[in-house]
């Protein structure tokens, strides 16, 4: 059995399968990006352990300052809101 794959159809099949999985994973990750942003915001607000409306609003405002402008631009561009 060749070590480098050469004429081994099983090895070639595994390489194609890995490429397909990689492409699928990247697409899936791109589709979940808005969910990840929301999850980050939710985690930051949750750490504040706010229990009333005013403290929740304060916690949200505080959590939003953690997002850097470049992160917001990437999110908006990826979501299709890029300026033309």
ABEGO torsion letter per residue (X at the ends): XBAAGEABAAAAAAAAAAAAAAAAAAAAAAAAAAAAAAAAAAAAAAAAGBABAAAAAAAAAAAAAABBAAAAAAAAAAAGABBX
